[in-house]
Amino acid sequence: MTVQFASLKEENVTIRVMDFSGRLVLVQEYAADNGINEAVLQLDGLQAGVYLVRISNATSTAEPMRIVKEFKRIFLIDIGNARLPDFGGQAFLKLSVLFAHV
């Protein structure tokens, strides 16, 4: 699965994937560039189910995005009312999931 996000500067971000019970199943560090970034997450070993994807930097965390992993596919099911952190009126992160076969 590919996670796409935007950053206002070069910085380290952390991408976390949790199962629906809140158990952390994947943590991936990423060195983000200024602008649009894409990080590939290896979800092959995860069972089918609902997962939350959350991305954060040193000062803020974006609202989680819910995805469903089926046997060979991943679907974005809800971004809810995603709120982006406020950095002087500028959004720091926009998290989106690019659909992928796993």
Summary of the structure (lengths in Angstrom):
residues: 102
radius of gyration: 13.2
end to end distance: 6.9
largest distance: 42.3
contacts: 289
relative contact order: 0.28
helix: 0%
strand: 57%
